[in-house]
Amino acid sequence: MNIQAKSFQDLTNQELYQILQLRTEVFVVEQDCVYQDLDGKDTKALHIIGTDKNEIVAYARIFKAGDYMDQTSIGRVLVRKSGRQAGYGKEIMLASIKAIKDNFKETTIHLSAQTYLQKFYNELGFTAVGEMYLEDGIPHLLMVKE
């Protein structure tokens, strides 16, 4: 998988279309969750894009402190269903963590994780903080990597 980090302004129309299509495919259709994906924050994010054969197969967006959460954060982490056994999730997360260090000079990272992915994020050094909460009707945990 080839991974690139791009600002909103550097995304091509085709890349933006593929990202939005994939986010809808995973978060709205597959997870059967009707929510407002276009939240006005994409313009502030650094987009971490994983491609294989010119197709986006993994994605995340990262934010400096104050642009989404009060702290530096990772969100909208996803892997296309067909690529979930290929290790793309770990690769896109490691690339996101590195991009935060390189671009924002931060090592403490927050994310809002779906509870079923807690073990996955624990293996990447994230620890759950606080109690489970519902976000768009789906159980989540605040997780922090120091």
Helices and strands as residue ranges (DSSP letters): E 2-7, G 8-10, H 13-23, I 24-30, E 46-52, E 55-63, E 73-79, G 81-83, H 88-104, E 109-114, G 115-117, H 118-123, E 127-135, E 138-145
